[in-house]
Amino acid sequence: MPELNNVEQLRNWFRTCPAILDSNRFRIDYLDKDPTEYAIYAVPSTMTYRENVLGEEVPADIQTLNFIFASKESYGADIQQNLANMGFYDEVILWILEQNAKRNFPAINAGYVKSIVPTLTAYPAEIGSDAAKYQIQLRMTYKRSV
């Protein structure tokens, strides 16, 4: 189903966030071992259905998709660096909330986005000796037009 592949549109939307540096790589479903770069990961999401007038199960008009926004950051015993990593995510979350207030969302193939909201706060998901993968989880709600 083409409407499920909205990762590239979401990636391009995130690229407009002032906290995300253009000079850093921004991948899909992959982060390299070295800092600093970003990625969007598609996460399994439940499709919802409704019954139409003929009694058939059809996709509901409103759907939600889950994603993870992640980054590889320098990490270690330096408290200031680790605080800066969390501060970066504070900026990204604030930007997401501002975009919701402005109703500024990416265009998607199968309809229009109603909201994009963080569902988990930032945390270091994978920790190495000198780098860590930080991430937040997002929920995108959209209205189907097809």
DSSP file (Angstrom, degrees, kcal/mol; ACC not computed):
  #  RESIDUE AA STRUCTURE BP1 BP2  ACC     N-H-->O    O-->H-N    N-H-->O    O-->H-N    TCO  KAPPA ALPHA  PHI   PSI    X-CA   Y-CA   Z-CA
    1    1 A M    >         0   0    0      0, 0.0     3,-1.5     0, 0.0     4,-0.4   0.000 360.0 360.0 360.0 119.9    0.0    0.0    0.0
    2    2 A P  G >   +     0   0    0      0, 0.0     3,-1.3     0, 0.0   107,-0.2   0.760 360.0  69.4 -63.5 -25.3    1.7    3.2   -1.1
    3    3 A E  G 3  S+     0   0    0      1,-0.3   107,-0.2   106,-0.1   106,-0.1   0.721  90.9  62.2 -68.6 -17.6    0.2    5.3    1.8
    4    4 A L  G <  S+     0   0    0     -3,-1.5     2,-1.4     1,-0.2    -1,-0.3   0.698  86.3  77.1 -79.3 -17.5    2.4    3.4    4.3
    5    5 A N    <   +     0   0    0     -3,-1.3    -1,-0.2    -4,-0.4     4,-0.2  -0.576  50.1 127.9 -95.6  74.6    5.6    4.6    2.8
    6    6 A N     >  +     0   0    0     -2,-1.4     4,-2.1     1,-0.1    -1,-0.2   0.182  35.7 106.0-109.0  13.6    5.7    8.2    4.1
    7    7 A V  H  > S+     0   0    0      1,-0.2     4,-2.7     2,-0.2     5,-0.2   0.900  77.7  50.9 -64.6 -42.5    9.2    8.0    5.5
    8    8 A E  H  > S+     0   0    0      1,-0.2     4,-2.4     2,-0.2    -1,-0.2   0.905 110.7  49.0 -64.9 -40.4   10.8   10.1    2.8
    9    9 A Q  H  > S+     0   0    0      2,-0.2     4,-1.9     1,-0.2    -1,-0.2   0.908 112.8  48.0 -64.1 -40.5    8.2   12.9    3.2
   10   10 A L  H  X S+     0   0    0     -4,-2.1     4,-2.5     2,-0.2    -2,-0.2   0.895 110.3  52.3 -66.0 -40.4    8.8   12.8    7.0
   11   11 A R  H  X S+     0   0    0     -4,-2.7     4,-1.8     1,-0.2    -2,-0.2   0.933 109.9  48.3 -60.2 -47.1   12.5   12.9    6.5
   12   12 A N  H  < S+     0   0    0     -4,-2.4     4,-0.4     1,-0.2    -1,-0.2   0.870 110.6  52.0 -63.0 -36.7   12.2   16.0    4.3
   13   13 A W  H >< S+     0   0    0     -4,-1.9     3,-1.6     1,-0.2    -2,-0.2   0.928 108.5  50.4 -63.4 -46.6   10.0   17.7    6.8
   14   14 A F  H >< S+     0   0    0     -4,-2.5     3,-2.3     1,-0.3     6,-0.2   0.834  97.2  69.4 -61.6 -32.5   12.5   17.1    9.6
   15   15 A R  T 3< S+     0   0    0     -4,-1.8    -1,-0.3     1,-0.3    -2,-0.2   0.722  91.7  61.3 -59.1 -20.6   15.2   18.6    7.4
   16   16 A T  T <  S+     0   0    0     -3,-1.6    -1,-0.3    -4,-0.4    -2,-0.2   0.515  77.0 109.4 -85.2  -4.4   13.5   22.0    7.9
   17   17 A C    X   -     0   0    0     -3,-2.3     3,-1.5    -4,-0.2    75,-0.1  -0.591  69.1-140.6 -72.0 125.2   14.0   21.8   11.7
   18   18 A P  T 3  S+     0   0    0      0, 0.0    -1,-0.1     0, 0.0    74,-0.1   0.752  98.8  61.1 -60.4 -24.7   16.6   24.4   12.6
   19   19 A A  T 3  S+     0   0    0     72,-0.1     2,-0.6    69,-0.1    73,-0.1   0.726  88.4  82.9 -74.4 -20.5   18.2   22.1   15.2
   20   20 A I  S <  S-     0   0    0     -3,-1.5     2,-0.3    -6,-0.2    -1,-0.0  -0.763  81.2-135.3 -90.8 117.8   19.1   19.6   12.5
   21   21 A L    >   -     0   0    0     -2,-0.6     3,-1.3     1,-0.1    -2,-0.1  -0.539   2.9-145.8 -78.2 131.6   22.3   20.5   10.7
   22   22 A D  T 3  S+     0   0    0     -2,-0.3    -1,-0.1     1,-0.2     4,-0.1   0.773  97.4  65.6 -62.7 -26.9   22.3   20.2    6.9
   23   23 A S  T 3  S+     0   0    0      2,-0.1     2,-0.3    -3,-0.0    -1,-0.2   0.640  89.3  80.6 -74.4 -13.5   26.0   19.2    7.0
   24   24 A N  S <  S-     0   0    0     -3,-1.3    13,-0.2     1,-0.1    12,-0.0  -0.719  89.8-105.1 -95.8 145.0   25.1   15.9    8.8
   25   25 A R        -     0   0    0     11,-0.5    13,-2.5    -2,-0.3     2,-0.4  -0.301  26.9-160.1 -62.0 147.9   23.8   12.8    7.0
   26   26 A F  E     +a   38   0A   0     11,-0.2    13,-0.2    -4,-0.1     2,-0.1  -0.908  19.8 180.0-134.5 104.7   20.1   12.0    7.4
   27   27 A R  E     -a   39   0A   0     11,-3.0    13,-1.7    -2,-0.4     2,-0.5  -0.394  27.7-120.6-103.6 174.6   19.3    8.4    6.6
   28   28 A I  E    S-a   40   0A   0     11,-0.2    13,-0.2    -2,-0.1    11,-0.0  -0.985  89.4 -16.0-118.8 123.3   16.3    6.1    6.5
   29   29 A D  S    S+     0   0    0     11,-2.9     2,-0.3    -2,-0.5    12,-0.1   0.714 120.8  81.7  59.2  25.9   16.3    3.0    8.8
   30   30 A Y        -     0   0    0     10,-0.2     2,-0.4     8,-0.1    -3,-0.3  -0.938  48.3-175.2-161.0 135.5   20.1    3.2    9.4
   31   31 A L        -     0   0    0     -2,-0.3     8,-0.1     8,-0.1    40,-0.0  -0.997  24.6-134.7-125.4 137.2   22.6    5.0   11.5
   32   32 A D        -     0   0    0     -2,-0.4     5,-0.1     2,-0.2     4,-0.1  -0.212  28.7-105.4 -77.9 177.5   26.4    4.6   11.1
   33   33 A K  S    S+     0   0    0      2,-0.1    -1,-0.1    39,-0.0    -2,-0.0   0.696  95.9  75.5 -80.1 -19.6   28.7    4.0   14.0
   34   34 A D  S    S-     0   0    0      2,-0.1    -2,-0.2    97,-0.0    38,-0.1  -0.745  84.5 -90.6-100.2 140.7   30.2    7.5   14.0
   35   35 A P  S    S+     0   0    0      0, 0.0    38,-0.2     0, 0.0     3,-0.1  -0.397  83.8  42.4 -75.6 164.0   28.5   10.7   15.3
   36   36 A T  S    S+     0   0    0     36,-0.8   -11,-0.5     1,-0.1     2,-0.3   0.584  72.8 105.8-108.2 131.9   26.8   12.9   14.2
   37   37 A E  E     - B   0  72A   0     35,-1.0    35,-2.4   -13,-0.2     2,-0.3  -0.967  45.4-134.5-153.9 167.7   24.0   11.8   11.9
   38   38 A Y  E     -aB  26  71A   0    -13,-2.5   -11,-3.0    -2,-0.3     2,-0.3  -0.788  15.7-175.3-124.5 162.1   20.2   11.4   11.9
   39   39 A A  E     -aB  27  70A   0     31,-2.3    31,-2.8    -2,-0.3     2,-0.5  -0.987  19.6-143.1-156.0 151.0   17.7    8.7   10.8
   40   40 A I  E     -aB  28  69A   0    -13,-1.7   -11,-2.9    -2,-0.3     2,-0.4  -0.971  22.2-163.3-110.6 130.8   14.0    8.1   10.5
   41   41 A Y  E     - B   0  68A   0     27,-2.7    27,-2.2    -2,-0.5     2,-0.3  -0.955  16.4-131.9-115.7 132.3   12.9    4.5   11.3
   42   42 A A  E     - B   0  67A   0     -2,-0.4    25,-0.2    25,-0.2   -37,-0.0  -0.657  25.8-160.8 -76.3 137.4    9.5    3.1   10.3
   43   43 A V  E     - B   0  66A   0     23,-2.0    23,-0.6    -2,-0.3    94,-0.0  -0.936  31.4 -90.3-120.4 142.3    7.9    1.3   13.2
   44   44 A P        -     0   0    0      0, 0.0     2,-0.4     0, 0.0    23,-0.0  -0.257  49.8-170.6 -53.1 135.0    5.2   -1.3   13.0
   45   45 A S        -     0   0    0     20,-0.1     2,-0.5    21,-0.0    20,-0.1  -0.963  23.6-114.2-131.4 146.0    1.8    0.4   13.2
   46   46 A T        -     0   0    0     -2,-0.4    18,-0.5     1,-0.0     2,-0.3  -0.678  24.3-140.9 -83.5 126.5   -1.7   -1.0   13.6
   47   47 A M        -     0   0    0     -2,-0.5     2,-0.4    16,-0.1    16,-0.1  -0.686  17.7-144.8 -81.1 137.7   -4.0   -0.4   10.6
   48   48 A T        -     0   0    0     -2,-0.3    12,-2.5    12,-0.1     2,-0.3  -0.826  15.5-167.4-106.9 148.2   -7.6    0.4   11.7
   49   49 A Y  E     -F   59   0B   0     -2,-0.4     2,-0.3    10,-0.3     8,-0.1  -0.873   7.7-164.0-130.1 160.0  -10.7   -0.7    9.8
   50   50 A R  E     -F   58   0B   0      8,-2.9     8,-2.9    -2,-0.3     2,-0.5  -0.903  28.7-107.7-135.4 166.0  -14.4    0.1    9.8
   51   51 A E  E     -F   57   0B   0     -2,-0.3     6,-0.2     6,-0.2     2,-0.0  -0.854  32.4-147.8 -97.9 128.1  -17.4   -1.7    8.4
   52   52 A N    >   -     0   0    0      4,-2.6     3,-2.1    -2,-0.5    -1,-0.0  -0.228  38.0 -86.4 -85.0-177.8  -19.0   -0.1    5.3
   53   53 A V  T 3  S+     0   0    0      1,-0.3    -1,-0.1     2,-0.1    -2,-0.0   0.707 129.3  55.6 -64.6 -19.8  -22.7   -0.1    4.4
   54   54 A L  T 3  S-     0   0    0      2,-0.1    -1,-0.3     0, 0.0     3,-0.1   0.437 120.1-108.8 -89.7  -0.4  -22.2   -3.5    2.6
   55   55 A G  S <  S+     0   0    0     -3,-2.1     2,-0.3     1,-0.3    -2,-0.1   0.600  73.4 139.8  84.1  11.3  -20.7   -5.0    5.8
   56   56 A E        -     0   0    0      1,-0.0    -4,-2.6     0, 0.0     2,-0.6  -0.634  57.4-117.9 -89.3 146.6  -17.2   -5.1    4.3
   57   57 A E  E     +F   51   0B   0     -2,-0.3    -6,-0.2    -6,-0.2    -1,-0.0  -0.744  43.6 169.4 -81.4 121.8  -14.1   -4.3    6.3
   58   58 A V  E     -F   50   0B   0     -8,-2.9    -8,-2.9    -2,-0.6     0, 0.0  -0.932  43.1 -83.3-130.8 155.0  -12.4   -1.3    4.8
   59   59 A P  E     -F   49   0B   0      0, 0.0   -10,-0.3     0, 0.0     4,-0.1  -0.317  51.3-113.1 -58.4 137.7   -9.5    0.9    6.0
   60   60 A A        -     0   0    0    -12,-2.5    84,-0.1     2,-0.1   -12,-0.1  -0.310  19.6-119.2 -67.0 154.9  -10.8    3.6    8.4
   61   61 A D  S    S+     0   0    0     82,-0.1    83,-3.7     1,-0.1     2,-0.5   0.857 101.3  56.8 -65.3 -35.9  -10.5    7.2    7.2
   62   62 A I  E    S+ C   0 143A   0     81,-0.2     2,-0.3    79,-0.0    81,-0.2  -0.874  70.7 172.4-103.0 126.4   -8.2    8.2   10.1
   63   63 A Q  E     - C   0 142A   0     79,-2.6    79,-2.7    -2,-0.5     2,-0.4  -0.882  19.0-147.2-128.0 159.1   -5.0    6.2   10.4
   64   64 A T  E     - C   0 141A   0    -18,-0.5     2,-0.4    -2,-0.3    77,-0.2  -0.983   8.1-167.5-128.2 143.4   -1.8    6.5   12.6
   65   65 A L  E     - C   0 140A   0     75,-2.7    75,-3.3    -2,-0.4     2,-0.4  -0.977  12.8-142.0-126.8 142.5    1.7    5.6   11.7
   66   66 A N  E     +BC  43 139A   0    -23,-0.6   -23,-2.0    -2,-0.4     2,-0.3  -0.835  22.8 171.5-106.9 143.2    4.6    5.3   14.2
   67   67 A F  E     -BC  42 138A   0     71,-2.2    71,-3.3    -2,-0.4     2,-0.4  -0.939  24.7-136.4-141.0 161.3    8.2    6.4   13.5
   68   68 A I  E     -BC  41 137A   0    -27,-2.2   -27,-2.7    -2,-0.3     2,-0.6  -0.994   8.7-158.1-119.6 130.6   11.4    6.8   15.4
   69   69 A F  E     +BC  40 136A   0     67,-2.2    67,-2.2    -2,-0.4     2,-0.3  -0.946  28.0 171.5-101.1 125.0   13.6    9.9   14.9
   70   70 A A  E     -BC  39 135A   0    -31,-2.8   -31,-2.3    -2,-0.6     2,-0.3  -0.891  18.7-168.8-133.5 160.6   17.1    8.9   16.0
   71   71 A S  E     -BC  38 134A   0     63,-2.4    63,-2.5    -2,-0.3     2,-0.6  -0.992  23.2-129.2-145.9 152.1   20.6   10.4   16.0
   72   72 A K  E     +BC  37 133A   0    -35,-2.4   -35,-1.0    -2,-0.3   -36,-0.8  -0.919  39.6 177.3 -99.7 123.7   24.1    9.1   16.7
   73   73 A E  E     - C   0 132A   0     59,-2.8    59,-2.5    -2,-0.6     2,-0.1  -0.885  37.6 -94.1-128.2 154.3   25.8   11.5   19.1
   74   74 A S  E     + C   0 131A   0     -2,-0.3     2,-0.3    57,-0.2    57,-0.3  -0.428  53.7 177.2 -61.6 144.5   29.1   11.8   20.9
   75   75 A Y        +     0   0    0     55,-1.7     2,-0.3    -2,-0.1     4,-0.1  -0.993  16.5  96.2-154.1 148.9   28.7   10.3   24.3
   76   76 A G  S    S-     0   0    0     -2,-0.3     6,-0.1     2,-0.2    54,-0.1  -0.982  82.4 -31.0 165.3-149.7   30.8    9.5   27.4
   77   77 A A  S    S+     0   0    0     -2,-0.3     2,-0.8     4,-0.1     3,-0.1   0.612  95.3 106.6 -76.3 -12.8   31.8   10.8   30.8
   78   78 A D     >  -     0   0    0      1,-0.2     4,-1.9     2,-0.1    -2,-0.2  -0.573  54.6-164.3 -72.9 106.5   31.6   14.5   29.7
   79   79 A I  H  > S+     0   0    0     -2,-0.8     4,-2.6     1,-0.2     5,-0.2   0.880  86.2  56.0 -59.9 -40.8   28.4   15.7   31.4
   80   80 A Q  H  > S+     0   0    0      1,-0.2     4,-2.3     2,-0.2    -1,-0.2   0.889 106.9  49.7 -62.4 -39.6   28.1   18.8   29.2
   81   81 A Q  H  > S+     0   0    0     -3,-0.2     4,-2.1     2,-0.2    -1,-0.2   0.929 112.2  47.2 -64.0 -44.9   28.2   16.7   26.0
   82   82 A N  H  X S+     0   0    0     -4,-1.9     4,-1.8     1,-0.2    -2,-0.2   0.880 112.1  50.1 -66.7 -37.2   25.4   14.4   27.3
   83   83 A L  H  X S+     0   0    0     -4,-2.6     4,-2.5     1,-0.2    -1,-0.2   0.890 108.7  53.0 -65.4 -38.7   23.4   17.4   28.5
   84   84 A A  H  X S+     0   0    0     -4,-2.3     4,-2.2     2,-0.2    -2,-0.2   0.881 105.8  54.4 -63.4 -37.7   23.8   18.9   25.0
   85   85 A N  H  X S+     0   0    0     -4,-2.1     4,-1.4     2,-0.2    -1,-0.2   0.931 111.8  43.0 -61.1 -45.6   22.5   15.7   23.4
   86   86 A M  H  X S+     0   0    0     -4,-1.8     4,-1.9     1,-0.2    -2,-0.2   0.863 111.0  56.5 -68.8 -34.6   19.4   15.9   25.5
   87   87 A G  H  X S+     0   0    0     -4,-2.5     4,-2.1     1,-0.2    -2,-0.2   0.870 101.7  57.0 -63.0 -37.3   19.1   19.6   24.8
   88   88 A F  H  X S+     0   0    0     -4,-2.2     4,-2.2     1,-0.2    -1,-0.2   0.926 107.9  47.2 -57.9 -45.1   19.1   18.9   21.1
   89   89 A Y  H  X S+     0   0    0     -4,-1.4     4,-2.8     1,-0.2     5,-0.2   0.844 106.6  57.0 -69.3 -32.7   16.1   16.6   21.5
   90   90 A D  H  X S+     0   0    0     -4,-1.9     4,-2.4     2,-0.2    -1,-0.2   0.924 109.1  47.4 -59.5 -42.6   14.4   19.3   23.6
   91   91 A E  H  X S+     0   0    0     -4,-2.1     4,-2.3     2,-0.2    -2,-0.2   0.912 112.4  48.6 -64.3 -43.1   14.8   21.6   20.6
   92   92 A V  H  X S+     0   0    0     -4,-2.2     4,-2.4     2,-0.2    -2,-0.2   0.926 112.4  47.8 -64.2 -45.0   13.5   19.0   18.2
   93   93 A I  H  X S+     0   0    0     -4,-2.8     4,-2.5     2,-0.2    -2,-0.2   0.920 111.5  50.5 -63.8 -43.4   10.4   18.2   20.3
   94   94 A L  H  X S+     0   0    0     -4,-2.4     4,-2.3    -5,-0.2    -1,-0.2   0.913 110.4  50.4 -59.2 -42.7    9.7   21.9   20.8
   95   95 A W  H  X S+     0   0    0     -4,-2.3     4,-2.4     2,-0.2    -2,-0.2   0.910 109.1  51.2 -62.0 -43.1    9.9   22.4   17.0
   96   96 A I  H  X S+     0   0    0     -4,-2.4     4,-1.9     1,-0.2    -2,-0.2   0.928 110.8  48.3 -60.0 -45.0    7.5   19.4   16.4
   97   97 A L  H  X S+     0   0    0     -4,-2.5     4,-2.0     1,-0.2    -1,-0.2   0.880 110.6  51.5 -64.5 -37.4    5.0   21.0   18.8
   98   98 A E  H  X S+     0   0    0     -4,-2.3     4,-2.0     2,-0.2    -1,-0.2   0.896 107.8  52.3 -64.8 -39.8    5.3   24.4   17.1
   99   99 A Q  H  X>S+     0   0    0     -4,-2.4     5,-2.6     1,-0.2     4,-0.9   0.864 108.1  51.8 -64.7 -35.2    4.7   22.7   13.7
  100  100 A N  H  <5S+     0   0    0     -4,-1.9     3,-0.5     3,-0.2    -1,-0.2   0.919 108.5  50.1 -65.0 -43.4    1.5   21.1   15.1
  101  101 A A  H  <5S+     0   0    0     -4,-2.0    -2,-0.2     1,-0.2    -1,-0.2   0.868 116.3  42.1 -62.7 -36.0    0.3   24.5   16.4
  102  102 A K  H  <5S-     0   0    0     -4,-2.0    -1,-0.2    -5,-0.1    -2,-0.2   0.568 107.2-127.7 -84.6 -10.4    1.0   26.0   12.9
  103  103 A R  T  <5 +     0   0    0     -4,-0.9     2,-0.9    -3,-0.5    -3,-0.2   0.873  54.7 155.0  60.4  38.8   -0.5   22.9   11.2
  104  104 A N      < +     0   0    0     -5,-2.6    -1,-0.2    -6,-0.1    -2,-0.1  -0.842  14.6 153.1-100.2  99.3    2.7   22.7    9.1
  105  105 A F        -     0   0    0     -2,-0.9     2,-0.1    -3,-0.1   -95,-0.0  -0.815  47.0 -91.6-126.8 162.6    3.1   19.1    8.1
  106  106 A P        -     0   0    0      0, 0.0     7,-0.5     0, 0.0     2,-0.3  -0.416  42.1-112.3 -69.8 150.0    4.6   17.1    5.3
  107  107 A A  E     -D  112   0A   0    -98,-0.1     2,-0.3     5,-0.1     5,-0.1  -0.665  39.1-163.6 -76.6 137.3    2.5   16.3    2.2
  108  108 A I  E >   -D  111   0A   0      3,-0.7     3,-0.6    -2,-0.3  -105,-0.1  -0.837  25.7-116.9-123.9 164.0    1.9   12.6    2.0
  109  109 A N  T 3  S+     0   0    0     -2,-0.3  -106,-0.1     1,-0.2    -1,-0.1   0.826 104.7  39.5 -68.2 -36.3    0.7   10.3   -0.8
  110  110 A A  T 3  S-     0   0    0   -107,-0.2    35,-3.3  -108,-0.1    36,-0.8   0.250 124.1 -46.3-108.7  13.4   -2.6    9.1    0.6
  111  111 A G  E <  S-DE 108 144A   0     -3,-0.6    -3,-0.7    33,-0.3     2,-0.4  -0.962  76.8 -50.8 161.9-143.6   -4.2   12.1    2.3
  112  112 A Y  E     -DE 107 143A   0     31,-1.9    31,-2.7    -2,-0.3     2,-0.3  -0.992  44.5-112.9-137.7 146.7   -3.2   14.8    4.7
  113  113 A V  E     - E   0 142A   0     -7,-0.5    29,-0.3    -2,-0.4     3,-0.1  -0.542  22.9-177.0 -77.2 134.1   -1.5   14.8    8.0
  114  114 A K  E     -     0   0A   0     27,-3.3     2,-0.3     1,-0.4    28,-0.2   0.736  67.8 -12.7 -98.5 -32.8   -3.6   15.9   11.0
  115  115 A S  E     - E   0 141A   0     26,-1.7    26,-2.5     2,-0.0     2,-0.4  -0.977  43.2-157.7-164.6 153.6   -0.8   15.7   13.6
  116  116 A I  E     + E   0 140A   0     -2,-0.3    24,-0.2    24,-0.2   -16,-0.2  -0.955  30.5 170.8-133.4 116.6    2.7   14.6   14.4
  117  117 A V  E     - E   0 139A   0     22,-2.3    22,-2.7    -2,-0.4     2,-0.3  -0.964  36.7-114.1-131.4 144.0    3.4   14.2   18.1
  118  118 A P  E     - E   0 138A   0      0, 0.0    20,-0.3     0, 0.0     3,-0.1  -0.566  26.6-178.4 -69.4 136.4    6.2   12.7   20.2
  119  119 A T  E     +     0   0A   0     18,-3.0     2,-0.4     1,-0.3    19,-0.2   0.557  70.0  36.5-112.4 -14.9    5.0    9.7   22.1
  120  120 A L  E    S- E   0 137A   0     17,-1.2    17,-0.7     3,-0.0    -1,-0.3  -0.998  83.7-121.6-134.5 140.4    8.2    8.9   24.0
  121  121 A T  E     -     0   0A   0     -2,-0.4    16,-0.1     1,-0.1    14,-0.1  -0.255  47.0 -77.0 -72.2 167.3   10.7   11.3   25.4
  122  122 A A  E     +     0   0A   0    -36,-0.1    14,-0.2    14,-0.1    -1,-0.1  -0.338  59.2 158.2 -67.4 144.1   14.3   11.3   24.3
  123  123 A Y  E     - E   0 135A   0     12,-1.3    12,-1.9    -3,-0.1     2,-0.9  -0.973  49.6 -98.7-159.3 154.7   16.6    8.6   25.7
  124  124 A P  E     - E   0 134A   0      0, 0.0    10,-0.3     0, 0.0     3,-0.1  -0.705  38.3-179.5 -78.8 110.3   19.9    6.9   24.8
  125  125 A A  E    S+     0   0A   0      8,-2.7     2,-0.4    -2,-0.9     9,-0.2   0.816  70.5  23.3 -83.4 -32.6   18.7    3.7   23.2
  126  126 A E  E    S- E   0 133A   0      7,-1.4     7,-3.0     2,-0.0     2,-0.5  -0.994  73.6-162.3-136.9 128.3   22.2    2.2   22.4
  127  127 A I  E     + E   0 132A   0     -2,-0.4     5,-0.2     5,-0.2     2,-0.2  -0.941  10.6 174.8-119.0 129.0   25.3    3.2   24.2
  128  128 A G        -     0   0    0      3,-2.7    -2,-0.0    -2,-0.5     0, 0.0  -0.527  49.6 -90.2-113.3-173.5   28.9    2.7   23.1
  129  129 A S  S    S+     0   0    0     -2,-0.2     3,-0.1     1,-0.2    -2,-0.0   0.821 121.0   7.3 -71.8 -29.8   32.2    3.9   24.7
  130  130 A D  S    S+     0   0    0      1,-0.2   -55,-1.7   -54,-0.1     2,-0.3   0.373 129.0  42.0-133.7   3.1   32.3    7.1   22.7
  131  131 A A  E     -C   74   0A   0    -57,-0.3    -3,-2.7   -97,-0.1     2,-0.3  -0.991  56.8-166.0-149.1 152.9   28.9    7.4   20.9
  132  132 A A  E     -CE  73 127A   0    -59,-2.5   -59,-2.8    -2,-0.3     2,-0.7  -0.987  22.6-127.4-139.5 149.4   25.3    6.7   21.6
  133  133 A K  E     -CE  72 126A   0     -7,-3.0    -8,-2.7    -2,-0.3    -7,-1.4  -0.884  30.4-170.3 -95.6 114.0   22.1    6.4   19.6
  134  134 A Y  E     +CE  71 124A   0    -63,-2.5   -63,-2.4    -2,-0.7     2,-0.3  -0.748  11.8 171.8 -99.2 151.9   19.5    8.8   21.1
  135  135 A Q  E     -CE  70 123A   0    -12,-1.9   -12,-1.3    -2,-0.3     2,-0.3  -0.998  26.8-158.4-157.6 160.1   15.9    8.6   19.9
  136  136 A I  E     -C   69   0A   0    -67,-2.2   -67,-2.2    -2,-0.3     2,-0.4  -0.954  24.8-128.3-130.7 154.0   12.3    9.7   20.3
  137  137 A Q  E     -CE  68 120A   0    -17,-0.7   -18,-3.0    -2,-0.3   -17,-1.2  -0.850  24.9-164.2-103.8 143.5    9.2    8.0   19.1
  138  138 A L  E     -CE  67 118A   0    -71,-3.3   -71,-2.2    -2,-0.4     2,-0.5  -0.908  12.8-152.2-126.6 150.8    6.6    9.8   17.0
  139  139 A R  E     -CE  66 117A   0    -22,-2.7   -22,-2.3    -2,-0.3     2,-0.6  -0.990   9.4-163.1-122.9 123.8    3.0    9.2   16.0
  140  140 A M  E     -CE  65 116A   0    -75,-3.3   -75,-2.7    -2,-0.5     2,-0.5  -0.931   4.8-164.0-106.6 122.6    1.7   10.7   12.8
  141  141 A T  E     +CE  64 115A   0    -26,-2.5   -27,-3.3    -2,-0.6   -26,-1.7  -0.900  16.5 172.8-105.0 132.6   -2.1   10.8   12.4
  142  142 A Y  E     -CE  63 113A   0    -79,-2.7   -79,-2.6    -2,-0.5     2,-0.5  -0.956  32.0-125.8-139.7 157.8   -3.5   11.3    8.9
  143  143 A K  E     -CE  62 112A   0    -31,-2.7   -31,-1.9    -2,-0.3   -81,-0.2  -0.909  31.8-128.2-102.9 124.7   -6.8   11.4    7.1
  144  144 A R  E     - E   0 111A   0    -83,-3.7   -33,-0.3    -2,-0.5   -34,-0.0  -0.453  22.9-176.4 -70.7 141.1   -7.0    9.1    4.1
  145  145 A S              0   0    0    -35,-3.3   -34,-0.2    -2,-0.1    -1,-0.1   0.401 360.0 360.0-115.2  -1.7   -8.1   10.6    0.8
  146  146 A V              0   0    0    -36,-0.8   -35,-0.1   -85,-0.1    -2,-0.1   0.357 360.0 360.0-120.9 360.0   -8.1    7.5   -1.3
